[in-house]
Amino acid sequence: MATTTAALAPPSTSTSSLLLLRRLPSAAAAARCLGRLPRRARLRTARHVALTSDVSSSEDVAAEEAAVAPKIGKRVRVTAPVRVYHVMKAPDLDVKGMEGVVKQYVGVWKGKRITANFPFKVEFHLSVEGQPKQVRFFVHLREDEFEFIDE
């Protein structure tokens, strides 16, 4: 059995200057230990992937994209209490009542339906004290968390 020796340096808090030696098994030895999956398990895995890889038809996806297309670019107001923490200039920001623009629908990606929990990407602008320009940030929302503003 072939082995490889690796030297590991001690942590910086240690005053010891000794190197730790560790024996690592070669790739061939690891493959012998693990072995292959039985034939039945490989077939079951292949069938599962084949059945679940594409569950949406192109007509359904096209209809969904057509239904959502008029909503892109519309102004919206957030109606649900949603807190976001990813805006560096305003941590722990509640976006309820803020107005923004729907920029993208992310429920369909590369012609396939994906399971996006918050499929609408909405852009907001926020004025912050001491900042000459407004801070721009995006929030992903569900359709029931905002309402369209008539202009």
TIVO-2410 file (N, C-alpha, C; in nm, 3 decimals):
# residues 151
REC num residu      c1      c2      c3 atome chaine
REC   1      M   0.085  -0.118   0.000     N      A
REC   1      M   0.000   0.000   0.000    CA      A
REC   1      M   0.089   0.124   0.000     C      A
REC   2      A   0.072   0.207  -0.102     N      A
REC   2      A   0.153   0.327  -0.114    CA      A
REC   2      A   0.098   0.436  -0.024     C      A
REC   3      T   0.187   0.509   0.038     N      A
REC   3      T   0.144   0.618   0.124    CA      A
REC   3      T   0.219   0.744   0.088     C      A
REC   4      T   0.161   0.855   0.125     N      A
REC   4      T   0.221   0.986   0.101    CA      A
REC   4      T   0.237   1.053   0.237     C      A
REC   5      T   0.348   1.123   0.257     N      A
REC   5      T   0.372   1.191   0.382    CA      A
REC   5      T   0.350   1.340   0.363     C      A
REC   6      A   0.272   1.400   0.453     N      A
REC   6      A   0.246   1.544   0.446    CA      A
REC   6      A   0.292   1.607   0.576     C      A
REC   7      A   0.353   1.723   0.566     N      A
REC   7      A   0.400   1.795   0.684    CA      A
REC   7      A   0.301   1.907   0.714     C      A
REC   8      L   0.258   1.915   0.839     N      A
REC   8      L   0.165   2.018   0.881    CA      A
REC   8      L   0.235   2.108   0.981     C      A
REC   9      A   0.226   2.238   0.962     N      A
REC   9      A   0.287   2.333   1.055    CA      A
REC   9      A   0.200   2.346   1.178     C      A
REC  10      P   0.261   2.370   1.294     N      A
REC  10      P   0.181   2.387   1.416    CA      A
REC  10      P   0.107   2.519   1.414     C      A
REC  11      P   0.003   2.535   1.494     N      A
REC  11      P  -0.069   2.661   1.499    CA      A
REC  11      P   0.022   2.774   1.545     C      A
REC  12      S  -0.014   2.897   1.511     N      A
REC  12      S   0.071   3.012   1.542    CA      A
REC  12      S   0.080   3.039   1.691     C      A
REC  13      T  -0.016   2.989   1.770     N      A
REC  13      T  -0.013   3.013   1.914    CA      A
REC  13      T   0.081   2.918   1.986     C      A
REC  14      S   0.122   2.812   1.920     N      A
REC  14      S   0.210   2.714   1.982    CA      A
REC  14      S   0.354   2.762   1.975     C      A
REC  15      T   0.434   2.730   2.079     N      A
REC  15      T   0.575   2.768   2.080    CA      A
REC  15      T   0.661   2.654   2.031     C      A
REC  16      S   0.600   2.541   2.003     N      A
REC  16      S   0.675   2.425   1.956    CA      A
REC  16      S   0.712   2.442   1.810     C      A
REC  17      S   0.832   2.398   1.775     N      A
REC  17      S   0.875   2.409   1.635    CA      A
REC  17      S   0.876   2.273   1.568     C      A
REC  18      L   0.815   2.171   1.629     N      A
REC  18      L   0.810   2.038   1.570    CA      A
REC  18      L   0.706   2.031   1.460     C      A
REC  19      L   0.731   1.955   1.357     N      A
REC  19      L   0.634   1.932   1.250    CA      A
REC  19      L   0.560   1.803   1.277     C      A
REC  20      L   0.432   1.805   1.251     N      A
REC  20      L   0.350   1.685   1.267    CA      A
REC  20      L   0.352   1.609   1.136     C      A
REC  21      L   0.376   1.481   1.141     N      A
REC  21      L   0.376   1.397   1.022    CA      A
REC  21      L   0.249   1.314   1.020     C      A
REC  22      R   0.188   1.307   0.904     N      A
REC  22      R   0.062   1.234   0.891    CA      A
REC  22      R   0.069   1.149   0.766     C      A
REC  23      R   0.022   1.027   0.773     N      A
REC  23      R   0.024   0.939   0.658    CA      A
REC  23      R  -0.113   0.944   0.590     C      A
REC  24      L  -0.112   0.974   0.460     N      A
REC  24      L  -0.234   0.981   0.381    CA      A
REC  24      L  -0.237   0.864   0.283     C      A
REC  25      P  -0.350   0.793   0.271     N      A
REC  25      P  -0.356   0.682   0.176    CA      A
REC  25      P  -0.358   0.735   0.033     C      A
REC  26      S  -0.305   0.653  -0.058     N      A
REC  26      S  -0.305   0.692  -0.199    CA      A
REC  26      S  -0.447   0.679  -0.255     C      A
REC  27      A  -0.470   0.733  -0.372     N      A
REC  27      A  -0.603   0.728  -0.435    CA      A
REC  27      A  -0.645   0.585  -0.466     C      A
REC  28      A  -0.551   0.501  -0.507     N      A
REC  28      A  -0.583   0.362  -0.540    CA      A
REC  28      A  -0.626   0.286  -0.415     C      A
REC  29      A  -0.560   0.312  -0.303     N      A
REC  29      A  -0.597   0.243  -0.179    CA      A
REC  29      A  -0.735   0.288  -0.132     C      A
REC  30      A  -0.767   0.417  -0.148     N      A
REC  30      A  -0.898   0.466  -0.108    CA      A
REC  30      A  -1.008   0.404  -0.194     C      A
REC  31      A  -0.985   0.385  -0.325     N      A
REC  31      A  -1.084   0.324  -0.413    CA      A
REC  31      A  -1.108   0.178  -0.375     C      A
REC  32      R  -1.001   0.106  -0.334     N      A
REC  32      R  -1.019  -0.033  -0.294    CA      A
REC  32      R  -1.104  -0.043  -0.167     C      A
REC  33      C  -1.087   0.052  -0.075     N      A
REC  33      C  -1.163   0.049   0.050    CA      A
REC  33      C  -1.311   0.080   0.027     C      A
REC  34      L  -1.338   0.178  -0.058     N      A
REC  34      L  -1.476   0.220  -0.078    CA      A
REC  34      L  -1.553   0.125  -0.169     C      A
REC  35      G  -1.492   0.077  -0.274     N      A
REC  35      G  -1.558  -0.013  -0.366    CA      A
REC  35      G  -1.660   0.058  -0.454     C      A
REC  36      R  -1.721  -0.015  -0.545     N      A
REC  36      R  -1.822   0.042  -0.634    CA      A
REC  36      R  -1.960   0.014  -0.580     C      A
REC  37      L  -2.056   0.092  -0.629     N      A
REC  37      L  -2.195   0.067  -0.592    CA      A
REC  37      L  -2.244  -0.061  -0.660     C      A
REC  38      P  -2.333  -0.134  -0.597     N      A
REC  38      P  -2.390  -0.251  -0.663    CA      A
REC  38      P  -2.469  -0.210  -0.788     C      A
REC  39      R  -2.483  -0.302  -0.882     N      A
REC  39      R  -2.549  -0.274  -1.008    CA      A
REC  39      R  -2.691  -0.222  -0.987     C      A
REC  40      R  -2.765  -0.281  -0.895     N      A
REC  40      R  -2.903  -0.241  -0.870    CA      A
REC  40      R  -2.909  -0.094  -0.824     C      A
REC  41      A  -2.818  -0.053  -0.737     N      A
REC  41      A  -2.816   0.085  -0.688    CA      A
REC  41      A  -2.782   0.182  -0.801     C      A
REC  42      R  -2.689   0.144  -0.891     N      A
REC  42      R  -2.655   0.233  -1.003    CA      A
REC  42      R  -2.773   0.249  -1.096     C      A
REC  43      L  -2.848   0.142  -1.123     N      A
REC  43      L  -2.964   0.152  -1.212    CA      A
REC  43      L  -3.074   0.237  -1.150     C      A
REC  44      R  -3.098   0.219  -1.020     N      A
REC  44      R  -3.200   0.297  -0.952    CA      A
REC  44      R  -3.166   0.446  -0.957     C      A
REC  45      T  -3.040   0.480  -0.937     N      A
REC  45      T  -2.996   0.619  -0.942    CA      A
REC  45      T  -3.015   0.676  -1.082     C      A
REC  46      A  -2.979   0.599  -1.183     N      A
REC  46      A  -2.993   0.646  -1.321    CA      A
REC  46      A  -3.140   0.667  -1.357     C      A
REC  47      R  -3.229   0.576  -1.315     N      A
REC  47      R  -3.371   0.592  -1.343    CA      A
REC  47      R  -3.428   0.714  -1.272     C      A
REC  48      H  -3.387   0.737  -1.149     N      A
REC  48      H  -3.437   0.852  -1.073    CA      A
REC  48      H  -3.397   0.983  -1.141     C      A
REC  49      V  -3.275   0.993  -1.186     N      A
REC  49      V  -3.228   1.114  -1.254    CA      A
REC  49      V  -3.303   1.132  -1.385     C      A
REC  50      A  -3.326   1.025  -1.459     N      A
REC  50      A  -3.394   1.035  -1.588    CA      A
REC  50      A  -3.539   1.078  -1.571     C      A
REC  51      L  -3.605   1.035  -1.465     N      A
REC  51      L  -3.745   1.070  -1.445    CA      A
REC  51      L  -3.765   1.210  -1.390     C      A
REC  52      T  -3.670   1.260  -1.314     N      A
REC  52      T  -3.690   1.388  -1.247    CA      A
REC  52      T  -3.612   1.503  -1.309     C      A
REC  53      S  -3.540   1.482  -1.418     N      A
REC  53      S  -3.454   1.588  -1.470    CA      A
REC  53      S  -3.531   1.700  -1.537     C      A
REC  54      D  -3.638   1.671  -1.610     N      A
REC  54      D  -3.712   1.777  -1.678    CA      A
REC  54      D  -3.862   1.750  -1.661     C      A
REC  55      V  -3.924   1.822  -1.567     N      A
REC  55      V  -4.064   1.797  -1.537    CA      A
REC  55      V  -4.156   1.902  -1.598     C      A
REC  56      S  -4.102   2.008  -1.654     N      A
REC  56      S  -4.186   2.113  -1.711    CA      A
REC  56      S  -4.175   2.111  -1.863     C      A
REC  57      S  -4.289   2.123  -1.928     N      A
REC  57      S  -4.287   2.125  -2.073    CA      A
REC  57      S  -4.261   2.267  -2.121     C      A
REC  58      S  -4.217   2.280  -2.243     N      A
REC  58      S  -4.182   2.412  -2.296    CA      A
REC  58      S  -4.306   2.501  -2.310     C      A
REC  59      E  -4.425   2.441  -2.333     N      A
REC  59      E  -4.547   2.521  -2.343    CA      A
REC  59      E  -4.582   2.585  -2.209     C      A
REC  60      D  -4.566   2.508  -2.100     N      A
REC  60      D  -4.594   2.561  -1.966    CA      A
REC  60      D  -4.500   2.675  -1.932     C      A
REC  61      V  -4.373   2.656  -1.963     N      A
REC  61      V  -4.273   2.758  -1.934    CA      A
REC  61      V  -4.299   2.883  -2.016     C      A
REC  62      A  -4.333   2.867  -2.143     N      A
REC  62      A  -4.362   2.982  -2.230    CA      A
REC  62      A  -4.487   3.056  -2.180     C      A
REC  63      A  -4.587   2.983  -2.136     N      A
REC  63      A  -4.708   3.047  -2.084    CA      A
REC  63      A  -4.678   3.123  -1.955     C      A
REC  64      E  -4.594   3.066  -1.870     N      A
REC  64      E  -4.556   3.134  -1.745    CA      A
REC  64      E  -4.478   3.261  -1.774     C      A
REC  65      E  -4.384   3.253  -1.867     N      A
REC  65      E  -4.306   3.372  -1.904    CA      A
REC  65      E  -4.395   3.480  -1.965     C      A
REC  66      A  -4.492   3.439  -2.047     N      A
REC  66      A  -4.582   3.535  -2.109    CA      A
REC  66      A  -4.672   3.602  -2.004     C      A
REC  67      A  -4.711   3.528  -1.902     N      A
REC  67      A  -4.796   3.585  -1.797    CA      A
REC  67      A  -4.720   3.684  -1.710     C      A
REC  68      V  -4.591   3.662  -1.692     N      A
REC  68      V  -4.510   3.746  -1.604    CA      A
REC  68      V  -4.450   3.865  -1.679     C      A
REC  69      A  -4.434   3.857  -1.809     N      A
REC  69      A  -4.367   3.962  -1.886    CA      A
REC  69      A  -4.427   4.101  -1.865     C      A
REC  70      P  -4.559   4.119  -1.858     N      A
REC  70      P  -4.611   4.255  -1.836    CA      A
REC  70      P  -4.578   4.313  -1.698     C      A
REC  71      K  -4.540   4.229  -1.603     N      A
REC  71      K  -4.509   4.277  -1.469    CA      A
REC  71      K  -4.368   4.333  -1.457     C      A
REC  72      I  -4.279   4.296  -1.548     N      A
REC  72      I  -4.141   4.342  -1.544    CA      A
REC  72      I  -4.138   4.491  -1.578     C      A
REC  73      G  -4.070   4.569  -1.496     N      A
REC  73      G  -4.059   4.713  -1.518    CA      A
REC  73      G  -4.167   4.794  -1.450     C      A
REC  74      K  -4.263   4.731  -1.386     N      A
REC  74      K  -4.371   4.802  -1.316    CA      A
REC  74      K  -4.324   4.846  -1.177     C      A
REC  75      R  -4.380   4.957  -1.132     N      A
REC  75      R  -4.352   5.006  -0.997    CA      A
REC  75      R  -4.439   4.931  -0.897     C      A
REC  76      V  -4.379   4.896  -0.783     N      A
REC  76      V  -4.450   4.820  -0.681    CA      A
REC  76      V  -4.426   4.882  -0.543     C      A
REC  77      R  -4.516   4.851  -0.451     N      A
REC  77      R  -4.501   4.891  -0.310    CA      A
REC  77      R  -4.508   4.764  -0.226     C      A
REC  78      V  -4.417   4.750  -0.132     N      A
REC  78      V  -4.413   4.632  -0.046    CA      A
REC  78      V  -4.522   4.644   0.059     C      A
REC  79      T  -4.604   4.540   0.071     N      A
REC  79      T  -4.716   4.541   0.167    CA      A
REC  79      T  -4.691   4.453   0.288     C      A
REC  80      A  -4.599   4.360   0.279     N      A
REC  80      A  -4.572   4.268   0.390    CA      A
REC  80      A  -4.449   4.318   0.468     C      A
REC  81      P  -4.445   4.288   0.598     N      A
REC  81      P  -4.326   4.327   0.675    CA      A
REC  81      P  -4.208   4.236   0.640     C      A
REC  82      V  -4.116   4.288   0.561     N      A
REC  82      V  -3.999   4.211   0.517    CA      A
REC  82      V  -3.874   4.283   0.566     C      A
REC  83      R  -3.792   4.212   0.640     N      A
REC  83      R  -3.664   4.268   0.688    CA      A
REC  83      R  -3.552   4.212   0.603     C      A
REC  84      V  -3.459   4.299   0.565     N      A
REC  84      V  -3.341   4.256   0.490    CA      A
REC  84      V  -3.218   4.298   0.568     C      A
REC  85      Y  -3.116   4.217   0.560     N      A
REC  85      Y  -2.993   4.240   0.635    CA      A
REC  85      Y  -2.872   4.256   0.545     C      A
REC  86      H  -2.888   4.249   0.414     N      A
REC  86      H  -2.774   4.252   0.324    CA      A
REC  86      H  -2.737   4.392   0.276     C      A
REC  87      V  -2.809   4.496   0.317     N      A
REC  87      V  -2.776   4.632   0.278    CA      A
REC  87      V  -2.677   4.686   0.380     C      A
REC  88      M  -2.553   4.709   0.337     N      A
REC  88      M  -2.447   4.747   0.430    CA      A
REC  88      M  -2.470   4.884   0.493     C      A
REC  89      K  -2.526   4.978   0.419     N      A
REC  89      K  -2.545   5.114   0.470    CA      A
REC  89      K  -2.665   5.125   0.564     C      A
REC  90      A  -2.755   5.028   0.560     N      A
REC  90      A  -2.874   5.030   0.646    CA      A
REC  90      A  -2.902   4.888   0.695     C      A
REC  91      P  -2.829   4.840   0.795     N      A
REC  91      P  -2.853   4.704   0.843    CA      A
REC  91      P  -2.989   4.694   0.913     C      A
REC  92      D  -3.047   4.576   0.907     N      A
REC  92      D  -3.178   4.549   0.968    CA      A
REC  92      D  -3.284   4.646   0.915     C      A
REC  93      L  -3.299   4.647   0.784     N      A
REC  93      L  -3.390   4.740   0.716    CA      A
REC  93      L  -3.524   4.673   0.692     C      A
REC  94      D  -3.632   4.739   0.729     N      A
REC  94      D  -3.767   4.691   0.702    CA      A
REC  94      D  -3.814   4.760   0.574     C      A
REC  95      V  -3.845   4.684   0.469     N      A
REC  95      V  -3.881   4.743   0.340    CA      A
REC  95      V  -4.032   4.759   0.323     C      A
REC  96      K  -4.110   4.734   0.428     N      A
REC  96      K  -4.255   4.752   0.417    CA      A
REC  96      K  -4.287   4.899   0.387     C      A
REC  97      G  -4.368   4.923   0.285     N      A
REC  97      G  -4.406   5.057   0.244    CA      A
REC  97      G  -4.312   5.120   0.143     C      A
REC  98      M  -4.197   5.061   0.119     N      A
REC  98      M  -4.103   5.117   0.021    CA      A
REC  98      M  -4.150   5.087  -0.120     C      A
REC  99      E  -4.114   5.173  -0.214     N      A
REC  99      E  -4.151   5.155  -0.353    CA      A
REC  99      E  -4.027   5.122  -0.435     C      A
REC 100      G  -4.045   5.031  -0.529     N      A
REC 100      G  -3.935   4.990  -0.615    CA      A
REC 100      G  -3.987   4.949  -0.751     C      A
REC 101      V  -3.896   4.890  -0.832     N      A
REC 101      V  -3.928   4.848  -0.968    CA      A
REC 101      V  -3.895   4.700  -0.982     C      A
REC 102      V  -3.988   4.623  -1.040     N      A
REC 102      V  -3.963   4.481  -1.067    CA      A
REC 102      V  -3.864   4.473  -1.182     C      A
REC 103      K  -3.749   4.412  -1.157     N      A
REC 103      K  -3.643   4.404  -1.257    CA      A
REC 103      K  -3.639   4.271  -1.330     C      A
REC 104      Q  -3.675   4.163  -1.260     N      A
REC 104      Q  -3.656   4.031  -1.320    CA      A
REC 104      Q  -3.747   3.930  -1.253     C      A
REC 105      Y  -3.787   3.829  -1.332     N      A
REC 105      Y  -3.858   3.713  -1.279    CA      A
REC 105      Y  -3.762   3.596  -1.286     C      A
REC 106      V  -3.728   3.538  -1.173     N      A
REC 106      V  -3.627   3.433  -1.169    CA      A
REC 106      V  -3.686   3.293  -1.153     C      A
REC 107      G  -3.815   3.277  -1.176     N      A
REC 107      G  -3.878   3.145  -1.167    CA      A
REC 107      G  -3.849   3.058  -1.287     C      A
REC 108      V  -3.801   3.119  -1.396     N      A
REC 108      V  -3.763   3.045  -1.516    CA      A
REC 108      V  -3.619   3.083  -1.548     C      A
REC 109      W  -3.533   2.981  -1.566     N      A
REC 109      W  -3.393   3.007  -1.594    CA      A
REC 109      W  -3.349   2.917  -1.709     C      A
REC 110      K  -3.298   2.978  -1.814     N      A
REC 110      K  -3.252   2.906  -1.934    CA      A
REC 110      K  -3.362   2.817  -1.992     C      A
REC 111      G  -3.485   2.867  -1.992     N      A
REC 111      G  -3.595   2.794  -2.051    CA      A
REC 111      G  -3.654   2.684  -1.966     C      A
REC 112      K  -3.607   2.670  -1.842     N      A
REC 112      K  -3.659   2.567  -1.752    CA      A
REC 112      K  -3.710   2.632  -1.625     C      A
REC 113      R  -3.817   2.576  -1.571     N      A
REC 113      R  -3.875   2.625  -1.447    CA      A
REC 113      R  -3.786   2.581  -1.331     C      A
REC 114      I  -3.756   2.675  -1.242     N      A
REC 114      I  -3.681   2.641  -1.122    CA      A
REC 114      I  -3.768   2.675  -1.001     C      A
REC 115      T  -3.733   2.621  -0.887     N      A
REC 115      T  -3.814   2.640  -0.767    CA      A
REC 115      T  -3.761   2.757  -0.686     C      A
REC 116      A  -3.783   2.876  -0.736     N      A
REC 116      A  -3.742   2.996  -0.662    CA      A
REC 116      A  -3.848   3.029  -0.558     C      A
REC 117      N  -3.807   3.039  -0.433     N      A
REC 117      N  -3.903   3.072  -0.328    CA      A
REC 117      N  -3.953   3.215  -0.339     C      A
REC 118      F  -3.865   3.306  -0.380     N      A
REC 118      F  -3.899   3.447  -0.396    CA      A
REC 118      F  -3.864   3.486  -0.539     C      A
REC 119      P  -3.956   3.465  -0.634     N      A
REC 119      P  -3.919   3.473  -0.775    CA      A
REC 119      P  -3.909   3.613  -0.835     C      A
REC 120      F  -3.955   3.717  -0.767     N      A
REC 120      F  -3.951   3.851  -0.825    CA      A
REC 120      F  -3.834   3.929  -0.766     C      A
REC 121      K  -3.747   3.977  -0.854     N      A
REC 121      K  -3.632   4.057  -0.812    CA      A
REC 121      K  -3.671   4.203  -0.826     C      A
REC 122      V  -3.675   4.276  -0.714     N      A
REC 122      V  -3.722   4.415  -0.711    CA      A
REC 122      V  -3.606   4.505  -0.671     C      A
REC 123      E  -3.589   4.614  -0.745     N      A
REC 123      E  -3.483   4.711  -0.718    CA      A
REC 123      E  -3.538   4.827  -0.636     C      A
REC 124      F  -3.464   4.865  -0.532     N      A
REC 124      F  -3.501   4.978  -0.446    CA      A
REC 124      F  -3.387   5.079  -0.442     C      A
REC 125      H  -3.420   5.206  -0.414     N      A
REC 125      H  -3.322   5.311  -0.391    CA      A
REC 125      H  -3.351   5.370  -0.253     C      A
REC 126      L  -3.246   5.388  -0.175     N      A
REC 126      L  -3.260   5.435  -0.038    CA      A
REC 126      L  -3.168   5.553  -0.014     C      A
REC 127      S  -3.221   5.663   0.040     N      A
REC 127      S  -3.139   5.777   0.077    CA      A
REC 127      S  -3.082   5.754   0.217     C      A
REC 128      V  -2.950   5.770   0.230     N      A
REC 128      V  -2.882   5.749   0.357    CA      A
REC 128      V  -2.811   5.878   0.396     C      A
REC 129      E  -2.818   5.914   0.525     N      A
REC 129      E  -2.750   6.035   0.573    CA      A
REC 129      E  -2.600   6.025   0.549     C      A
REC 130      G  -2.542   6.135   0.505     N      A
REC 130      G  -2.398   6.139   0.481    CA      A
REC 130      G  -2.355   6.072   0.352     C      A
REC 131      Q  -2.449   6.030   0.272     N      A
REC 131      Q  -2.420   5.963   0.145    CA      A
REC 131      Q  -2.472   6.053   0.033     C      A
REC 132      P  -2.386   6.097  -0.059     N      A
REC 132      P  -2.433   6.188  -0.165    CA      A
REC 132      P  -2.529   6.122  -0.263     C      A
REC 133      K  -2.507   5.994  -0.293     N      A
REC 133      K  -2.595   5.924  -0.386    CA      A
REC 133      K  -2.685   5.827  -0.309     C      A
REC 134      Q  -2.796   5.792  -0.371     N      A
REC 134      Q  -2.884   5.694  -0.310    CA      A
REC 134      Q  -2.821   5.555  -0.320     C      A
REC 135      V  -2.849   5.473  -0.220     N      A
REC 135      V  -2.801   5.335  -0.218    CA      A
REC 135      V  -2.899   5.249  -0.295     C      A
REC 136      R  -2.849   5.174  -0.393     N      A
REC 136      R  -2.934   5.085  -0.473    CA      A
REC 136      R  -2.915   4.943  -0.422     C      A
REC 137      F  -3.027   4.871  -0.400     N      A
REC 137      F  -3.020   4.732  -0.357    CA      A
REC 137      F  -3.138   4.655  -0.414     C      A
REC 138      F  -3.124   4.525  -0.416     N      A
REC 138      F  -3.226   4.435  -0.471    CA      A
REC 138      F  -3.280   4.346  -0.360     C      A
REC 139      V  -3.410   4.316  -0.370     N      A
REC 139      V  -3.475   4.224  -0.277    CA      A
REC 139      V  -3.559   4.127  -0.358     C      A
REC 140      H  -3.550   3.999  -0.326     N      A
REC 140      H  -3.634   3.899  -0.391    CA      A
REC 140      H  -3.761   3.883  -0.309     C      A
REC 141      L  -3.877   3.894  -0.375     N      A
REC 141      L  -4.006   3.890  -0.308    CA      A
REC 141      L  -4.101   3.792  -0.376     C      A
REC 142      R  -4.200   3.746  -0.298     N      A
REC 142      R  -4.311   3.670  -0.355    CA      A
REC 142      R  -4.415   3.769  -0.407     C      A
REC 143      E  -4.505   3.721  -0.490     N      A
REC 143      E  -4.605   3.809  -0.549    CA      A
REC 143      E  -4.705   3.862  -0.445     C      A
REC 144      D  -4.727   3.787  -0.338     N      A
REC 144      D  -4.821   3.832  -0.237    CA      A
REC 144      D  -4.760   3.932  -0.138     C      A
REC 145      E  -4.632   3.964  -0.152     N      A
REC 145      E  -4.566   4.058  -0.062    CA      A
REC 145      E  -4.562   4.201  -0.116     C      A
REC 146      F  -4.611   4.223  -0.238     N      A
REC 146      F  -4.612   4.358  -0.292    CA      A
REC 146      F  -4.738   4.380  -0.374     C      A
REC 147      E  -4.765   4.509  -0.401     N      A
REC 147      E  -4.879   4.545  -0.485    CA      A
REC 147      E  -4.828   4.640  -0.594     C      A
REC 148      F  -4.894   4.636  -0.708     N      A
REC 148      F  -4.855   4.723  -0.818    CA      A
REC 148      F  -4.913   4.862  -0.797     C      A
REC 149      I  -4.836   4.964  -0.830     N      A
REC 149      I  -4.877   5.103  -0.816    CA      A
REC 149      I  -4.925   5.152  -0.952     C      A
REC 150      D  -5.045   5.206  -0.958     N      A
REC 150      D  -5.099   5.260  -1.084    CA      A
REC 150      D  -5.040   5.398  -1.107     C      A
REC 151      E  -4.982   5.417  -1.223     N      A
REC 151      E  -4.925   5.548  -1.256    CA      A
REC 151      E  -4.987   5.602  -1.381     C      A
***
